[in-house]
Amino acid sequence: MILYGISNCDTVKKAKNWLDKQNIDYSFHDFRKQGLDAETINGWLETVAWDKILNKRSTSWRNLDASVQQGIDENNLVQLLVENPTLIKRPVMQVNGIISIGFNADTYRGIFN
């Protein structure tokens, strides 16, 4: 099981705390420090809609040029996320072929029970 995110994100901290309290083993991939590749993101997009992965509420999104924001679609999203991983809604949990975006304790409970 891999939990993707950035270490200083409050939502990632909540997810890590929940996993720790449930004694669930996971590896954490900080995509700000370790980066992400197109293959990983494309794997997520096989089960999750592209607009669910893109975080339009982030500071990174607000800092993008308006022309870039308006031109984003499923065809150019992967390259944008590889170059700007903080645009990804966090955390992304990958476990047994399941991809979960964001943290919700009930969703996590459903995955692990």
Secondary structure, DSSP 8 states (H G I E B T S, - for coil): -EEEE-TT-HHHHHHHHHHHHTT---EEEETTTS---HHHHHHHHTTS-HHHHB-TTSHHHHHS-HHHHHH--TTTHHHHHHH-GGGB-S-EEEETTEEEES--HHHHHHHH-
